[in-house]
């Protein structure tokens, strides 16, 4: 279901559930490929950068130790660099811990998540993002809560949060994996397979993870069923 604002500049979209999404019709931001995560040019101007941490597992991330490589996706500044293939990529340098207010909100939200109070956790992650919407860990953790709650539209909302997290932190392992799971649960099987192939290439050290192996089996089985179904048409 869609409806436009009186001036035609905004559109409200409802997927049939509780969530309503608003989009800027004439927004100048160019789309990016959620499977290669290539970024549009001129999105950042700073010469600084930040090395973001790789995080493994399935629970929301909570560590902010300065001994970790990176900052749980907290981006102070970023810049576009050109890789060896001529593609534009975001460049990162190490930054400090999360601001105190946001860290407190994140800790409270993580506690609610652990208590399976997913709606309350989502609300707090969203409050923290209102304070600063350039923090990958908040998008990643909210995606985890959305995936657990599974209201109508939650999986798609989680997919969008995963893309936002990866756009801020290309090395956010959980966001990459959750993106593949969201694609699978949305029955975008080929896209889920492509995402897992990308995960295989980028994070080979995590391939023995049992959760990854199970999702890979599920995706492969779904692709096989799809092939059999397609052959039955002819």
Buried (B, 14 or more C-beta within 10 A) or exposed (E): EEEEEEEEEBBEEBBEEEBEBEEEEEEEEEEBEBBEBEBEEEBBEEEBBBBBBBBBEEEBBBEBEEEBEBBBBBBBBBBBEEEEEEEBBBBBBBBEBBBEEBBEBBBBBBBBBEEEBBEBBBBBBBBBBEEBEBBBBBBBBBBBBBBBBEBEBBBBBBBBBBBBBBBBBBBBBBBBBBBBBBBBBBEBBEBBBBBBBBBEEBBEEBEEBEEBEEBBEBBEEBBEEEEEEEEEEE
